[in-house]
Amino acid sequence: MRNSASKRDWRAAEAILDQILELEAGERLRALAGLTDSERVRAHVRELLAAMEQPGLLDREDLAFVAASFPTPLPDLSGQVIDRYRLDALIGRGGMSAVYRAHRSDGAFDEAVAIKLLNPALLSARWIEQFHREVRFLASLRHPNIAALLDAGLLPDGTPWMATELIDGVPIDRYCDQGVAVQQRVRLVCDLCRAVAFAQSHLVVHRDIKPDNVLVTAEGRVVLLDFGIARTLDTGAGGEQRTLLTRVFTPQYAAPEQFRGEPVSTATDVFAIGGVLFRLLTGRAPFDADLHRLGNEETGPPSRELAVNTSLSSSERRQLRRAIRGDLDNIVQKALALEPSGRYVSAEALADDLGRYLDGMPVLARRASAAYRARKFVLRHWLGVGLGSLTLIGLTSALVWSTIQSQRTEAALARATAVQSFLIEVFDAAEPAPGARGVITQRELAERAIGRFDQVLIDQPEIAPEVLLAVGRIFRRLGFTEQSLASLARLESRLDGQEIRAIDPLRVDLHHLQGQVAIQAGDARAAIGYLERAQTLAEQSGQPAALRADISKDLGLALSNLRELDRAILALQQAEILAKETPSGAPLLPRIQLLHALTLRRAGRLEDAIEVGLRAVTSARDEYGERDARRASALSTVGGMHRRAGRLKDAERMLREAAEVELAATGQPNPATINNLANVLLRLGQLDVARQLYQEAVALAAEAFGPDSPRTASYRRNLALFQLEVGEIEPALQAIRQAEAIYVVAYQPDDANLINLRNDLAWALLEAGRTEEAEAVLAEVISRVEPHPGRLDHLWRRGHLLSSRRALDAGDLAAAASHMAIAEQDLGRYDLEFHDRIRLELVAGDIARASGDDAAADARWRAAEVLAIAQFGFESPLHASVQRRLRE
């Protein structure tokens, strides 16, 4: 039986083997010499390479032996077509994979992509099953600092492939070696942290962060590549095969637990980020010369390690050492702690501490003494310190407050570290039971967190609030609103009766999150209550401007959903002001401005909405770049507004650009963009193309969200509305019924989405001449909306519009006029869809004609004609309907 030192040597050998298998066979032994100083490790690697010639190795389970059994790299496939992609040129190739520059062969878009082909000989049937699941999961990771996964699949011979965004950049270490200042290097690592933090918030661990996987573009955009498609598939006591890629990592940046074969966690990625920062500050990897000591010795502080960087002059080394010594030394060493519990709570926590360093604030990587805090305070306020006694007294008072705040921060850090341990435990437990399928889903991880919580209440009640908040946030991100609200309700009950001031920040986070979940659940009124409490507490407790901007943004959304439009506009204006107060608020601006624009449109202020929407397009470009999906979303929204304003060419141009950006960013356009483009082409009279696009939007939504998703049903509803407009009544009825079957399961009976769809159903039934069925549907609609004055007023009026048409068809002129009077009440407050507004004018004219008032009828029909031409063109069925009336 091997001793512990021998085991470490073999694990190091296996890790090196994983790395050099990417090289051609003749280059492997030459590369080996530079990867370790340990002759024992080198001997083990040579043994493993020699084992490639031994027969019968396909039955062995050890990762190193299995991987070593397939040394032949994939052949160069340049020029061939892989699914929808033509491989243009080989970018890189090794024993395990090959990467190509490629483009779509079907001409759908011209953007180049990166295609990675994995060697099928290395993959088991179980891995391929996992591959399908993980590709779907990772496709949801949309972030400006993460290379987007665009497409994936299997070739007929079983070769797995994936298409990702092709990044025109250089590795972050090479970028920084070109004379980039220390503070800018730290800012680049902060961007890297944001990408990793986003992934961690979705329960994804990268496991192979290294400089080669972090590119920087000419514009300074940091992009993280190669999110691990293979996730741990250990089956515990069952002893079944492990996925081959589970333990592929880069030794120079790998955490000790990876070498020990222990489960990885969020702290694993924190270690790797610390290693990248070490490289950017010192010019070398933390362990590139002493690989065998990984897991045994801490690395030295970066300022001390600069002594071995011979590429710098002595004066450059001194200058750099002064910039690094102290705070950056401590941050890096905390990130590179051997034990996960000694590192930062998460990538977000590491980014926060780096932000403190950049802002000249005390960092959490060292316990701040009074002298240290005073020194940092003076450096931040050097001008005031020299202004005299009165100013100095004020600054001294501020320093006292800064000290109190620092002590509170340290206490919060201690609690956060305990929460980290809880969440790491959940991650560590994420190994399937013997005989299980081998895949841990997001839902299972979240449910395990809930299952372990009761034990936390007993063992660590002091961290229970933070854990409840974390679990509530996870459930919200997974779309489980009921479970999220339940976790948050438990937190609220624990906080009731406690000292308020000491827990203001936690209450702010609680009520903010409750408001977000309530919006997600469709309860705007409850959301407003939560968010107003969060807003008040945030102001009273002096929370950062970016957080208050985020709360105001969500409050504006909830108010807009409830049609409290004036209040919503004020909230969104306040959110924009707050977001502009601090650089950390900049990422919020595009979303705030887009919500502001949509709310202005709802209020009938279309030109103002377009102006604000164009600001959102600019902000999205400035913050995320030209080819980002968030910029595409802004383009699509403003394009839809141009359509409403009658500027069809502007609308078509913006929507086509939005679709191109979405294709480049995600591999396929957003169904909302395609739907908006269909609306424009409908108005331009291109009915056949519009029909194809409405159908494509349904197909895209079904692929993205699932065929039974309410979001897919909403696009099916839009297709039905088109079919109604062109007189295809029976297909429209069928599409509405299909959408209704989904809505009934997804929504409560009084939900606005379901009621609106049933209004559509009633109209289609009236068009089909099925008056009794329409009357029954309308009676239910009215009964559902009347108990909710204010919340569903727009649907109530739409129901009365349809009831007016039904009464007129039945010959009840008095009832028709009564229903129409209700439908027209406060019409300017409500954002009736254009086909409904046209119908209202038509039915009002019909009522006037039936009452003998031909002049009033003609005026209403002329109004309908103007709207029909402006919105749907001369060839639309609605315009033809108006013309028939005017000719009579």
N, C-alpha and C positions, 0 to 999 in steps of 0.2 A: 504494500500500500504506500502511495507516494506521500511524502511529508508536505507541509503547507508551502514551503519554498518551491518544491518541485511542481506543485500544482500551479503556483503563480507563473513559473517558467512556461509550463505547457499552455496556460491561458494566453500569455503574451505571444507565444509562438502561433497559436491559432489566430489571434487577432492580426498578426503580421501576415500570415498566410492569406487571410481574407483580402488584405490590401494588395499583395503582390500578384494575386490571381488575376487582377485587372490588367496586368502587364503581359506582353508577349513572353512566350516560354523562355527565350534566350536572355531576356532582361531581368528575370526574377532573382537569380543569385547575385547579380551585380547590385541590384537595389537593396538586397538583404543587408549588405554591409553597412549601409547608412542608416538603418532603422533601429539598430540596437548595439550597445557595447557588450552585451552579455554573450559570451561564447556558448553558454548552455542553451540560451534561447535560439541562437543561430543554428546550433546542432539539431534542436528539435524541429526547426523549420525545414532543414535539409532532409530530415527523416520523413517528414510529411510529404515533401515534394517527391522523394524517392518512392514513396508508397503508391504513387500514381501508376507505376508499372506493375503493381501486384494485381492478380485476378481476384474476382469475387467481391470487390469493394462496394458494389451496388447495394449489398445487403447491410452495410454498416450504417449505424445511426449517428455516429459522431460527425458533427458538422464539418470539421476540418477534413476528414477523410472523404466524405461525400463530395464536398466542393472540389477537392484536389483530384477527383476522379474524372473531371471534365475540363481539361486544360485548354482545349481548342477554342479559340475565339470564334464568334459567328463570322461568316463570310461577309464581304462588302456587298451590300444589296443596293447600292446607289443606282438610281434610275428605275427601280421597281416601284410598284404601287402597293401600298399597305392600306387596305380598306379604302378610305376616301383620300389618302395622302400619297403623293409621289415623293420618294426619297431623293433629294437633290445632291447631297454630299455627306460623307461620313465626317462627323465632328470628333468622335472618340470611340475607342473600342478596347475591350478587354475580355477576359475569360467568362465574365458573368453577364455582360450586356454590351450593346452598341448604341450610340446616339447619333442621329442624323438631323441635318437641316432638311426641312420638307415643306411642302405647300399642298393645299387642297387640290386634288386632281379634277374635281367637279366644277371648279371655277366659282364656288360659292363666295370665297373671299380670297384676297391676294396675300394676306399676312403670312409670313413664314412662321413655322412652328418647329419645335424640337420633338422628334419621335425617338423614344427609347424602346429598344427591343431587348427582352430578357431571354437568356438562354433556356429553352424549354427543358433541356436535359437536367437542369438544376432544380426543377420544380415538381412537387408532388401534386396529386389530384386535390388533396386538401388545400394546398397553397393556392391553386387556381380558384377554388371555391372562395377562399378568403380574398383573393385578388378582386373578384367581382364585387364583394361587399365593401372592401376598403376604397376602391375607386369611386364608388357611389358616395361614400362618406366624405372622402377628401375633396370631391368636386364641390362640396358646400363651403370650403375654406376660401372665401373671396376676400382678399386683403391686398392693399396696394404694395405691401412689402413681401408678398408671397407669390412665387411664380404659379400662375393658375394652371390647374389640371384641366385640359380642354376636352379630352376624349380618351377612350381606352377600349381594349377588346382583346380577342384571341384570334390569331390567324387559323386557317383550316388545319395546319399541322400542329396546333396547340401552342404556338409561340405567343406569349403575352406581349402586348405593346401598349404604350401610352403616349399621348400627345400633350405637350405642355407649352406654355408661353415661351417663345424664344427670346431670351434676354440679351441685348447688345450691351455687354458690360465686361468689366474685368474683376477678378477676385478682389475682395476687400483689402487684403494685405498688399497686393501689388498697387492698388489705387492709393493707399495711404503711404506707400514707399515713395510716392512722387512729391514729397514735401508738404503733405497735409498737416496742418497744425494739430496739436494735441486735443484742443477742445473740439475741433471738427471731427476728429477720430472718435471721440466720446459720443458726439451727436449721432454718428453713423451707427455706433453700437446701440444707442437708444432706439433707433429705427429698427434694428435687428430684434431688440427686446420686444418691441410692439408686435412684430410679426409672430414671434414665439408665444407671447402672452395671448394673442388672439387664438392661436392654435390650442394653447392650454385651456382656454375658456371653453373650447369645444371638446375637451378631453382627448387631445391629440398630443403625443410626445414625439419629437423629431428623431432623436437618438443619434444623429450624425451631423451635428453642426460643426463646421470647420470653414476656414477661409475660402476654400475652393467651392463650397456650397453657398457662399454669400457674395453676390455680384453687386457692383456699383456701376450705374450707367453714367454716361457723360453729363447728365443733368443732376447727378448726385443721388439718384434714387437707389435705395438699398433693396435687393430682392433675394429672398431665401429660396433656395432650390431644393429639389429632391426630398420632399416629405416622404417618410418611410411608408411605402406601399405595404411591405410585410410587417405585420404586427405579431407580438408574441403568441404562439400557438401551443405552448407547453401544456400537456394534458396531465400533469401531476403524476400520481402514482401509477397511472396506466402505462407509462413507459413508451407511448407511441411517438412517432417521428415528429421532430420539430421542423418548423419551416426553415428553409435554408438561409433566408436572409435575416432572420431574427437577430443574429449576433454579428452582423456586418457593421463595423464602425471603424473610425480612424483612430488608431492608438494614441496619437499625440494629443488628441482633444477628448478622449473618452473618459468618462467618470470611473472611479474605482469599482463601483457596483457593476459596471458593464464587464470589467475584467473578471470579477468574481462570479459572473453568471447570475447575479441577483436581479430581481425585477427592477425595471426602470421606473422613474417617476418624473414629475415636473422638475425636481432638483437635478436630474441628470442633464437636462438641457441648460439649466443655470450654470452648471460646471463647464459645459462646452462653450457657452457665451463668455464666461470668465477666461477660458483658454484663448478664445479669439481676441479678446481685449488685451490679454497678456502679449500675444503676438504683435498686435498693432502698436503697443507701447515699447516693446523691447526689440522687435525685429526677429524673434524666434518663438517657436512653440514652447509651452511650459515644460514638455518632457521629450523634446525631439532627440536629445543626446542620451538620455537615461531612461529609456522606455521601461526597463525592468524594475524601476523603483516606484512605478505607478501603484497606488494603493498602500504604499508604505511610508512615504515621506511627503511632507508639504513642500510645494515649490516656494522659492524665496520671493521676496517682494520685487515687483518689476523694476523699481529704481536701482536695486542692487544688481539685478541681472543684466542691466545695461552695460556693465563692465565688459561683458564678453562680445558685445556688438562691435566688431572691427570695421564695419562699413561706415561708422560715424567717426568724426574727428573728436579729439578730447574735449574741445570747447562745446561741440554739439551734444556730446554725452552729458556734460555738466549742466547745460541748459535744459536738456530733456529730463535729467534726474531731478532738477529743482521743480519742474512742472508736475512730475509724477509723485514725488516723495510725499508721504502723508496720506491724504484722503484717497487718491487713486490706488496707492499701495494697499490700503485697508479694504477697499471695495473689491479689488481683484482677489485678494487672499480670502475674503469671505466667500466669494463666488466659487473659489477653488478648494473650499474645505473638503477634507477627505470624506467626512460623514455627511449624508444629505441633510440631517437636522441642523448642521452648522452653517448651511448656505442660506441664501435669500429664500424667502417664502415662495417666490415665483419669479418669472421673467419680468412681470410688471413691477414687483418690488425692487428688483435690480435696476430697472429703468428709472424708478422714482428716486433711488439713491444717487444714480448718475445725474439726474436732473438737479438734485440738491447740490452736487458738486459744481455743476455748470452755473447755478444761481448763486454760488458762494455761501450756501447754507450749510450748517453742520450735517454731516452724513451719519447714517445709522451704523455704518460698518465699524465704528469705534464708539466706545462709550464716552460721550462728550463731557469732559470736565468743565467746570465753570471758566477756567482760563481759556480752554479751547473755544467754548462758545463765545466768550468775549472777543477773542482774536478774530473769529469769523465775522462777528457782528461789526467790529471796527473796520474790517476790510470792506464790508458791504456799505458802511456809512462813514467812510473816511472823511468826507467833506464836513459833515456835521460835527465830528469829533474835534475839529479845529475851529469851530465857530464861537466858542465862549461858553460860560458857565450855564446860562439859561438853556441853550440848546443841548448842552451836555446832560443837564438834568433830565430833559425830555428823552434823550437817547438812553440814559441809564434806566429810566422807567420802562422804555421799550425793551431793553435788554432783559429786565426782570421778567417781563411778559414772554419774551422769546425763550427764556430758560424754563418757565412753566410749561410753555407749549412743547419744548423739547422733551421734558420729562413725561408729558402725556404721550408724546409720540413713541418714546421708548417703551412705555407700558403697553401701548397698542401693538408695538412690534413683538413684545413677548407673547401677547395673545395671538397675534397673527402666526407666529412660529408654531404655536400649539395647534392652530387650525391647519397649518401646513402638514404637521405630523398626522393629523386625522385624515386629510385628503390623500397624503402619500400612502397611508395604510389602505385606503380604499383602492388606490391604484395597484398597490402591491398584491392585494387580494384578487386582482382581476385576472386570474388564471382559471380556465374552465375546469370543472370537476371531471374526474375520470369518466371517459365514455361520452363526454359532451361533444358538441359539434366543433368547438374550438374557436368560437368567435364571441368576444365580449362586446355587447352593444352599449350605446350611450344610455339607453333606458336602464339596462342592468347595472351599470356603474352608479347611476343616480339612485336606484332602488337599494343598492348595497349601502350607499351613504345613509339613507333613511334607516335601514336596518341596523346600522351601527350606532345610530344617534342615541338611542336609549341608554346604551352603555356609557356614552360620553357624559350624559346627564349625571350618571352615578360617579364616574371616575374624575371628570374634569368639568364640573358645572360652570367654572369661570369662562370657558370658551364656548359654551352652548349657544349664546346669541350669535357669535360670528359664524359658527357652523350652520345654524338654522338659516342665516342670511345666504351663506354660500350655497346651500342645498336648494333654497328657493330660487336663487339665480340660475343654477344649473337646470332645474326643471323648466324655468321660463324659456331658456334658450332651446330646450328640447321640444317646446311646444306643449308641455303638460301643465296647463294653467291651473287646474284644480289642485294638483299636488303642490304646485308652487305657492298658491294662496294658503293652503293648509299649513305649510312649513312657516310661512310668514305670520300667520295668525298665532301660531305657537310662540313665535318670537315676540309678537306684540303683547301677548298675555304675560310673558316673563318680564317685559320692560315696565308694564303698568305698575305704578306704585313705587318704582325706584326713583332715585334722585335724578331729576331731569337733566340738569346742566352737565353732569358727568357723562351722559350718554347721548347728548345732542347729535353728534355725527352719526351714531348708529341709528337713531330714530330718523334722521334725514334719509339715510340709505334705505331703511325699512319702508318708509312711506313712498319714497321715490320708486322703489321696486314694486310695491303694491300697485301704484298707479300705472306703471308700465304693463304689469300683468293684467290689470283690469282693462286697459286699452286693447290688449291682445285678445281678451275674452269678449270684447264687444260691449263692455259696460262703461260707457263714457262718463255717466253721472258719478258712479263710484270712483272712477279714476280721478275726476276733478277734485273730489274731496280729499283723496290721498295726496295728490300733488300739491294742493293748496297748503296742506299741513307741512309737507316737505319744504315748500318754498319759504313758508314763515320761519320754520326752524333753521333753515340754511342761512337766511338773512340774519336771524338773531345770533347764531353761533359763529358767524363770520366764515362760512365755508368758501372755498375757492370759486372764483368767477366762472370757471369752466363748468363746475358742477351746477352752479345756479343757472347757467345758460342751458344746460341739459334738462334740468327740471322745468324751466320756462318753456322750452321747446315741446316737451311732452304735454305740459298743461295746454299749450296752444293747440296741439293735435286733438286732445280730448274735447276742448271747447269747440273746435271746428267740427268734430264729429257730431256734437250735440247741436250744431247750428247756432251756437252763441258766437256769431262771427266777429262782432266788434271786439268782444273780450279776447277772442282768439288772436286777432290781429295785433292787439296791444301786447299780449304775452309773447308772440313771436318777434315783434319788434324789440322787446326787452331782451329776449334770448340772443338776438343778433348783436345788440350793444354789448352784452356781457361776454359773448364769445370773442369779440374783437379786442377785449381788454387784455388778453393773455395769449401767448403762442399756443398753449395747450388747448385753447378753444377753437383754433383754426380748423381742425378736422370736423367740427360740428357745423361750420358755416353752410356748406352746400345743402345739408339736410334741412337746416333751419330755414334757409331762403326758399327751398323748394316747397316746404309746408306753408310758408308765408304766401307764396305765389298761388298755391292751390286754394288757400283760404280766401284770398282776394278774388279768385275766379268764382268761388262759391257765392261771394258777396256781390257778384255782378260787375266787379271792377276789372274787366278783362285786360285793358291796356296796362293798368298798374301791375296786374299779375304777370304779364309778359315781361315787363321791365325787371321785376324782382326775379323772375325765372331765369332771365339772361344773366343776372348776377350769380345765380346758383351754378349755371354752366361755367362761368369764369372761375368761380371759387373751386369747383370740382377739378377743373384743369390745373389751377395753381397748386392745389393740395395733393392731387393724386395722379396727374399727368393726362395727356391727350387720349390715351387708349385704355382708360379705366372704366369699369362698368358703371361707377357712380356718375361719371360725366355723361355716359350714355343715357342713364336714367333721367338726368336733367334735360338732355337734348330731347328725349322722347316726350317728356311732360310739356316742355315749351312748344314742341312741334304740335302737340294736341291743342294747345291754346291758340296757336296761329290758325289752325283749322277752324276753331270756333269764331275767330275774328275774320274769317273769310280769306285769309292770305294763304291760299292753298299751295302755291309754289314754295313759299317759305316753309310751310308745314311739311311738304313732301321732302324738301332738301334736308331739313333737320332730322326727320324720322329715318331717312335712308342713311344719313351719317350715324345716327344712333345705332341702327342695325349693324353697320360695318364695325363700329367700335365694340359692340357686344360680341360679334363673331370673333374679333381679334382677342378679346379679353376672356371669353368663356367658351368659345367653340360653337356657340349657337346664339341666335338673337333671343331677346326676351319676348315672351308672348305679348306683353303689353305694348311693346313697340310695333310688333307686326299687326296687332289689333288696331292701333292708332293709324298706322299706314293704310290699312284697309278702309278705315273711315274716310281718309282723305281721297283715296281712289274711288270710293263710292260717290263722293261729291263731284269728282271729276268725270263721272259717268262710265268709269271702267269697271262695269259690274262683274264681269267674269274674273278679272284679276282680283277684285275685292273679295269675291266669294272664296277664291283659292287661299287668300291670306287669312280670312276668318277661320277657315278650316285648318290652316297651318298653325294658327295661334292655339286652337284647341289641341292639336297634336303635340305642339311644343309644351304646353302646360301639362298634358297627360304624362309626357316623358319626365318633366322636371318635378312635378308634384304628385304624380300618380293619377290614374283615371278616375278614381273616386274622391279626389280632393275637392273641397269647396272652391278652391281657386280655379281648378280645371272647369268646374261647373259654371263659374262666372263667365268664362270664355265661350262655353257652349251657349249660355244665355245671349251673349252678343251675336253669335252666329244666328240664333233664332230671331233676334230683332232684325237682322239683315234680311232673313227669309220672309219675315212679315212685311218689310218694306217693299220687297220685289214680288209680293203676292203669292209666295209659296207657303200657304197656310198650314197644310198638314205636316210637312217637314218641320216647320217652326213649332207646331204643337208638340211633336215628338221630342225635339231638342229641349223644349221647356220642361216637359215631363221628366226627361232624363236628369236635368239639372235639379228639379224639385226633389227627386228621390234622394239625391245626395244632400241637399240642403236640409231636408227633414231630419236626417240623421245628425248633421253637423251643428244645427242651430236650434235654439229654443223657439217655441211657437210664436213669440212676439218679437223675434229678431228682425231687424230692419232688412237684412238681405233676403230672408225668406218671404217677408211680406211684399217686398218689391217684386220678387219673382212671381208671386201669385197675382199681383196686378198685371204683369205681362201675360200670365196665363188667361186671366179674364179677358184681356183685350183680344188675344188670339182666338178665344172661344167666340167672342162677339163677331170677329171677322169671319169665322167659320159658320156663323148663323146658329150657334148652339147657345141660345139666349138663356135658357133655364140653368144650364151648367155655369155660365158666366155669372148669373145672378147669385148662385150659391157661393161661388168663390168670392165675389165682392162682399157679400154679407159677412163672411168670415174675416175678410180683410178689415172691414170697418169695425167689427167687434174686437179685433186684436189691437187696433191703434187707438181707439177712443179712451181706454183706461190710462193712456200715457200722454197726456197733454204736454206739448213742448218737445218731448223727445222724438216723437214720430209724426210731427205735424206735416212734414213734406209728403209722407206716405199717405196720411189721412186725406190730404187734398188730392193726391193722385187717385186714390180710391173713389173719391167723389166725382172726379173727372170721368172715370170709367162708368160710374153709376149713372152719370148724366147721359152718357151715350146709350147705355142700356135702357134707361127710362124713355129716351127719345125713340129708340127702335120699337119699344112697346106701345108707343102712342101716348105716353103720360107726359104731356108737355109741362105741366106744373111741377112734377117731380124732377124733370130734366132741368128746368130753370133753377129749382132749389139747390140741386146738387152742384150745378155750375157756379152759383153764387158762392158756395162754400169753397169750391176748387180755386176760385179767383181771389180769395181773401189773402192779403199780404203776399201776393204772388212774387213780388220782387225779392222777398227774403229767401226764397227757396230755389235751389238749383235744378229746376225741371230739365230733363233731357230734351234735346231739341225736337225729337219726334213727338214727345208729349206736348211740348209747347205748340207745335203745329196742329196737333190733334185738338188741343183746347180751342184754338182759333176756329178750326173747322166745325167743331161741335157747337161752339157759341154762335157761329154763323147759321148753322142748321136750325138752331133754336129760334134765332131771330127770323129766319125765313118762314118757319112753321107758325110764328106769331104774327106774320104779316108785315114785318118791318124789313122790306127789301134793302133799304139803304144801309141799315145796320148790318144785315147779312153780308152785303157786298163789301163793307169796310172790314169785317172780320176775315172774310175769305181773301181779300187783298193782303191783309197782314200775314195770313198763312202762306200766301204765294211768295211774298218777300222772304220769309223765313225758309221756305222749302227750296227756293232757288239758291239762297245764300249758303244753306247747309248741305243740300243734297244734289244741287244741280238741276238743269232743265229736264234731264232724262229720268229723274227719279219717279217712282210710283206715287209718292206723296204730291209732287207737283202736278202729275197727271190727274190726281184726285181733285186738286184745287181747280184745275182747268175745267173739269167736267161740271163742277158747281157753277163756275162763272159763265159757262156757255148756256146753262139751263135757263 
